[in-house]
């Protein structure tokens, strides 16, 4: 409901700005003042990238096939970089850190992390959380589905 309200409010605000953005001059005898025209924001969609406070650190414990769980931390930075930390519980050599760059998908709702080995990790950006996606970028389903959500710290 909030998103629909925000979308309607955005459309109304943009319409008002568009209608009032013509150049105007003041009456004779005073310095002319020109008001800049505001370019319309065509294609501006209500999506995670434009509507949410997404930059930050996200943490959670995700399922692991051969250990109790993986403590995962993803820091998404506003400059287009990320830091990923995975700690496999009850493993001596189970701590991995990686930094790299990310990009948004065309919808502005998913972030694609590019790892050192060239592989990709996709996450859906939600209010206050990241949802880890499968290799094809689809939501993981099943009994453990909610365990793939990292909460914003």
Secondary structure, DSSP 8 states (H G I E B T S, - for coil): -HHHHHHHHHHHHHHHHHHT-S-----TTS-----------TT----HHHHS---EEEEEEE--SSSS-EEEEEEE-TTSEEEEEEEETT-TT-EEEEEEEEEE-TTSSEEEEE-TTS-EEEEEEETTEEEEB-TTS-B--STTGGGGEEEE-
